[in-house]
């Protein structure tokens, strides 16, 4: 029988944290579905309840937890019929985003800094001191990226700050964020860390985001999460692709509501030169799936420094929002690699810029920074918003000036 990886959403009694594991084990032990195997090494993750169950869960003093495992295909409904099970979700495979075929750098990081006006923000003594950016990726090597201060990994054999030989995607993302925000520190949140046949899956992303939320509750860091990965095809997780109620998407919204600014790459499935992993899922309405295109997140497309749209940059409307992407960051420049490419590079560029903007307005919210970057973006393509470049290319210094002006106005009133 073919087996599939699943996330099991369950209602469980509210108990002290130290009793959660025992309560979950007792409930799961009563599952009598042949062909289901629980992953006992995965720590159960709490998640906000579906809206339609919130009242009943409160009344029964219950909460919602997530576990994961494998089940024989076709037996999902049987598992869902068991007491305490709310829903069985596909534990969809996720991948880092890469360039499709462009291998020539258009300028370097210094050119990106000058184009965006980042150097002018630095001149105002804003360089990211006190800012923490979470790089949600395949790992950031603390021996190469000295700014790594903490992190999370799904695997004991590959702790935070360590990467597999040859893994450079996370290092690239951290380098690009720090190029914009050089005094920031990095959390290495290894949602894409894997070994051998161990797949990159949404359950690890759920656990990684939960770690970030718990850290933020302690000391208000990380300030920003940068995710340069996506699901390439709807068929990889049909119950995730178009469903705002998927537990990972709800977890992302929890992070935003907690006060973390969340950035996602749009993906590399644009119609003009899509990544081969996109299959037939390319272009408008078929290239931004799941949380990457949620209305509340910051969805980042890609252009080069000459203001040409990257032909692979995924196009809106997204599955969860008609107004996507929000705007574009810069890609195809000499950075950690020659070149750093994809919406993967564009996203940490935006995250680093946001770190600088937080220096101007420490209490800057997710919604406020998103609005400021949209309002000050340089329009390209069709006038106004379009589904290729969103509101245009971010303009760091212009956004900084707007936020400072807004701050002064608020102080006078």
C-alpha positions as a printed Julia matrix, in Angstrom:
413×3 Matrix{Float64}:
   0.0    0.0     0.0
   1.1    3.54   -0.75
   1.61   5.58    2.39
   1.37   9.35    2.73
   2.66  11.72    5.37
  -0.12  13.44    7.31
  -0.71  16.01   10.02
  -3.46  15.0    12.45
  -5.41  17.83   14.07
  -6.93  16.81   17.4
  -9.04  18.23   20.21
  -7.58  17.42   23.61
  -8.35  18.4    27.22
  -6.54  21.47   28.5
  -3.84  20.24   30.84
  -0.62  21.73   32.27
   2.22  21.74   29.73
   4.04  18.92   31.49
   0.99  16.69   31.04
   0.42  17.3    27.33
   2.55  14.4    26.09
   0.83  11.89   28.36
  -2.63  13.13   27.39
  -1.8   12.93   23.7
  -0.33   9.44   24.01
  -3.46   8.21   25.78
  -5.71   9.55   23.04
  -3.55   8.31   20.17
  -3.26   4.86   21.76
  -7.0    4.47   21.21
  -6.65   4.9    17.45
  -7.43   1.5    15.91
  -6.82   2.41   12.28
  -4.71  -0.2    10.55
  -2.03   1.45    8.46
  -1.53   4.56   10.61
   1.82   5.07   12.32
   2.38   7.97   14.7
   5.7    9.84   14.59
   6.54   9.65   18.3
   9.59  11.84   17.85
   7.52  14.84   16.77
   6.61  17.11   19.66
   2.86  17.93   19.57
   2.27  21.52   18.47
  -0.61  23.68   19.73
  -2.56  25.64   17.13
  -5.44  28.08   17.14
  -8.78  26.3    16.61
 -10.87  26.48   13.45
 -13.33  29.35   13.85
 -16.36  27.07   13.78
 -15.03  25.03   16.74
 -13.71  27.83   18.94
 -16.84  28.2    21.06
 -17.4   24.5    21.62
 -13.76  23.93   22.56
 -13.91  26.73   25.1
 -17.1   25.29   26.57
 -15.57  21.82   26.92
 -12.23  23.16   28.22
 -10.37  21.68   25.28
  -7.6   22.89   23.0
  -6.22  21.89   19.59
  -2.94  20.03   19.09
  -1.15  18.69   16.01
   0.74  15.41   15.65
   2.12  13.78   12.54
   2.58  10.33   11.09
   2.07   8.13    8.05
  -1.13   6.48    6.85
  -2.12   4.23    3.98
  -3.74   6.27    1.24
  -7.51   6.0     1.35
  -7.71   5.59    5.12
  -7.7    9.28    6.01
 -11.48   9.38    6.5
 -11.33   6.35    8.76
  -8.84   8.16   10.98
 -10.95  11.31   10.9
 -13.92   9.31   12.2
 -12.11   8.58   15.46
 -12.99  10.53   18.62
 -10.87  13.62   19.16
  -9.7   13.82   15.53
 -10.77  17.07   13.87
  -9.04  16.7    10.52
  -6.29  14.75    8.74
  -4.16  17.02    6.56
  -1.54  16.31    3.93
   1.97  16.9     5.29
   2.91  18.53    2.01
   6.45  18.57    0.69
   8.04  22.01    0.54
  11.14  23.16   -1.33
  13.49  26.14   -1.44
  12.97  28.46   -4.39
  15.69  28.9    -7.01
  16.39  30.75  -10.26
  15.2   28.97  -13.4
  17.92  29.7   -15.94
  19.55  33.09  -15.38
  23.19  32.75  -14.34
  24.55  36.25  -14.87
  24.73  38.74  -11.99
  23.24  42.18  -12.58
  25.41  44.13  -10.17
  26.4   43.11   -6.65
  25.13  43.7    -3.13
  26.71  47.16   -3.03
  24.71  48.08   -6.13
  21.53  46.76   -4.48
  22.28  48.82   -1.38
  22.62  52.01   -3.43
  19.6   51.25   -5.64
  17.3   50.81   -2.64
  18.74  53.77   -0.73
  19.86  51.54    2.12
  23.11  53.51    2.47
  21.05  56.65    3.09
  19.24  54.89    5.94
  22.61  53.84    7.38
  23.62  57.51    7.3
  20.76  58.14    9.75
  22.48  55.76   12.19
  20.03  52.94   11.52
  21.91  49.72   10.75
  19.8   47.11   12.51
  21.13  47.21   16.04
  18.84  45.1    18.25
  16.95  43.55   15.31
  16.61  39.75   15.04
  15.66  38.11   11.74
  14.58  34.48   11.6
  15.82  32.74    8.45
  13.37  29.85    7.93
  15.37  27.68    5.58
  17.78  24.75    5.2
  20.12  26.04    7.86
  22.56  28.9     8.44
  26.17  27.96    9.22
  27.24  29.87   12.33
  30.89  29.36   11.37
  30.28  31.38    8.2
  27.51  33.73    9.33
  28.78  35.09   12.63
  25.48  36.85   13.4
  23.68  33.55   14.15
  22.66  33.7    17.84
  20.07  30.96   18.3
  17.74  28.74   16.37
  15.67  25.59   15.99
  16.14  22.35   14.09
  13.82  19.38   13.57
  16.72  16.94   13.89
  19.08  16.21   16.81
  21.84  15.25   14.4
  21.81  18.67   12.71
  21.32  21.34   15.4
  20.81  25.04   14.74
  23.86  26.79   13.37
  24.99  23.68   11.47
  24.26  22.64    7.87
  24.88  19.63    5.7
  27.93  19.79    3.45
  27.01  21.59    0.25
  23.92  23.28    1.7
  24.13  26.99    0.93
  20.57  28.22    0.45
  20.14  29.34    4.07
  23.57  30.99    4.07
  22.59  32.92    0.96
  19.37  34.14    2.55
  21.13  35.21    5.76
  23.88  36.98    3.8
  21.34  38.96    1.79
  19.32  40.0     4.86
  22.47  41.08    6.72
  23.74  43.03    3.71
  20.74  45.32    4.18
  20.65  45.2     7.99
  24.3   44.59    9.0
  23.96  44.9    12.78
  21.04  42.47   13.0
  21.29  39.02   14.52
  20.01  35.81   12.95
  17.88  32.95   14.21
  18.57  29.79   12.21
  15.11  28.2    11.97
  15.79  25.04    9.97
  12.37  24.21    8.56
  14.0   22.78    5.4
  16.73  20.77    7.1
  16.73  17.18    5.9
  18.97  14.14    5.56
  18.83  11.41    2.96
  15.24  10.51    2.15
  13.81  12.58    5.02
  11.48  14.99    3.27
  11.01  18.69    3.82
   7.43  18.91    5.03
   4.93  21.35    6.46
   4.92  19.75    9.9
   8.51  20.91   10.38
   7.5   24.4     9.27
   4.67  24.33   11.84
   7.1   23.37   14.6
   9.65  25.98   13.5
   7.08  28.77   13.47
   5.85  27.61   16.88
   9.41  27.94   18.22
   9.56  31.5    16.84
   6.21  32.36   18.46
   7.36  30.99   21.82
  10.6   32.97   21.6
   8.67  36.13   20.75
   6.47  35.67   23.8
   9.64  35.61   25.94
  11.58  38.59   24.57
   9.8   39.97   21.47
  12.26  38.34   19.06
  12.46  37.44   16.22
  11.14  40.69   14.81
  10.95  39.29   11.27
  10.64  35.85    9.69
  11.95  35.35    6.15
  10.79  32.21    4.29
  12.28  31.56    0.85
  10.4   28.38    0.02
   7.06  27.27   -1.33
   4.95  24.33   -2.47
   5.41  23.97   -6.21
   2.29  22.07   -7.25
  -1.27  22.02   -5.93
  -1.29  18.22   -6.08
   1.49  18.07   -3.47
  -1.0   19.28   -0.85
  -4.47  19.94   -2.26
  -5.92  20.45    1.22
  -3.22  23.08    1.91
  -3.0   24.9    -1.42
  -6.36  26.71   -1.31
  -7.45  26.33    2.3
  -6.95  29.2     4.76
  -7.92  26.76    7.51
  -4.86  24.53    7.08
  -2.99  24.32   10.41
   0.26  25.68    8.96
  -1.53  28.68    7.5
  -3.25  29.24   10.84
   0.14  28.99   12.54
   1.51  31.68   10.2
  -1.41  33.94   11.07
  -0.7   33.26   14.75
   2.86  34.53   14.18
   1.55  37.73   12.58
  -0.96  38.25   15.4
   1.82  37.65   17.93
   3.62  40.66   16.44
   6.15  39.04   14.12
   6.54  40.48   10.6
   6.28  37.53    8.21
   7.73  37.52    4.67
   7.29  34.74    2.1
   8.72  34.34   -1.38
   6.09  34.33   -4.11
   7.81  31.32   -5.69
   9.46  30.56   -9.02
   6.52  29.36  -11.11
   5.92  32.47  -13.24
   4.69  31.75  -16.74
   7.69  33.1   -18.67
  10.4   30.69  -17.46
   9.11  28.57  -14.59
  11.17  26.16  -12.53
  10.73  22.63  -13.87
   9.36  21.5   -10.5
   6.25  23.61  -11.11
   4.93  21.15  -13.69
   1.77  22.62  -15.22
   1.12  24.83  -12.19
   2.47  28.08  -13.59
   1.37  31.66  -14.12
  -1.61  33.61  -12.77
  -3.86  31.72  -10.31
  -1.61  28.63  -10.47
   1.71  29.63   -8.95
   1.27  31.0    -5.39
  -0.16  28.35   -3.09
  -1.04  28.23    0.59
   0.44  30.54    3.2
   2.84  32.15    0.69
  -0.16  34.03   -0.66
  -2.22  34.58    2.49
  -3.72  38.11    2.62
  -1.9   38.93    5.87
   1.65  37.88    4.94
   4.15  39.89    2.89
   4.5   38.09   -0.43
   7.66  39.0    -2.34
   8.19  38.8    -6.1
  11.52  39.37   -7.85
  13.12  41.83  -10.27
  16.74  42.51  -11.14
  18.5   45.8   -10.49
  17.65  46.95  -14.02
  13.98  46.74  -13.01
  13.26  43.75  -15.25
  10.82  41.22  -13.8
  12.37  37.82  -13.18
  10.53  35.64  -15.67
  10.01  32.87  -13.14
   8.62  35.14  -10.39
   5.23  33.66   -9.47
   2.17  35.66  -10.46
  -1.09  36.43   -8.74
  -3.85  36.09   -8.04
  -2.67  33.73   -5.3
  -4.86  30.84   -4.24
  -5.72  32.67   -0.98
  -5.65  36.31   -2.09
  -6.4   38.2    -5.29
  -3.92  41.0    -4.51
  -0.58  39.19   -4.7
   2.36  39.54   -4.81
   2.6   42.61   -2.58
   5.76  44.0    -4.19
   9.17  42.92   -5.44
  12.64  42.7    -3.97
  15.91  42.53   -5.91
  17.47  39.32   -7.24
  20.24  38.29   -9.71
  23.15  40.0    -7.95
  26.57  38.87   -6.76
  26.19  38.11   -3.08
  26.86  34.83   -1.27
  26.79  33.25   -4.72
  27.47  34.69   -8.14
  24.59  35.23   -8.58
  22.11  35.04   -5.7
  18.88  34.26   -7.52
  15.19  33.53   -7.39
  12.49  34.98   -5.24
  14.63  33.23   -2.62
  17.14  36.11   -2.76
  14.53  38.84   -3.15
  12.72  37.87    0.07
  15.6   38.28    2.58
  16.49  41.56    0.84
  13.0   42.76    1.8
  13.32  41.25    5.3
  16.59  43.12    5.84
  15.07  46.39    4.7
  12.19  45.86    7.13
  14.78  45.45    9.87
  16.11  48.92    9.07
  12.59  50.36    9.07
  12.05  48.87   12.54
  15.03  50.97   13.67
  13.11  54.1    12.67
   9.87  52.89   14.23
  10.58  50.19   16.85
   6.87  49.56   17.37
   6.22  49.22   13.66
   3.61  46.53   13.06
   3.33  43.99   10.28
   0.4   45.87    8.73
   2.15  49.25    8.98
   5.36  48.15    7.31
   3.46  46.34    4.58
   1.39  49.48    3.89
   4.48  51.72    3.85
   6.37  49.49    1.42
   3.34  49.22   -0.85
   2.75  52.97   -0.83
   6.36  53.85   -1.64
   7.11  51.06   -4.15
   8.3   52.05   -7.61
   5.57  51.1   -10.05
   6.63  49.01  -13.04
   4.57  47.29  -15.7
   0.9   48.18  -15.8
  -0.03  51.38  -13.9
  -0.9   50.66  -10.29
  -1.11  47.17   -8.85
  -0.57  44.26  -11.23
  -0.27  40.52  -10.72
   3.32  40.34  -11.98
   5.07  42.86   -9.71
   2.37  43.8    -7.21
   2.71  47.47   -6.27
   6.21  47.61   -7.72
   9.79  47.48   -6.43
  10.45  48.34   -2.79
  12.22  51.67   -2.19
  13.87  51.42    1.22
  14.83  55.04    1.85
  11.52  56.41    0.57
   9.66  54.08    2.93
  11.98  55.13    5.77
  11.24  58.81    5.14
   7.5   58.13    5.1
   7.62  56.29    8.42
   9.71  58.99   10.08
   7.26  61.63    8.82
   4.33  59.6    10.19
   6.08  59.24   13.53
   6.7   62.99   13.85
   3.09  63.73   12.92
   1.83  61.32   15.57
   4.1   62.9    18.2
   2.71  66.36   17.41
  -0.93  65.29   17.63
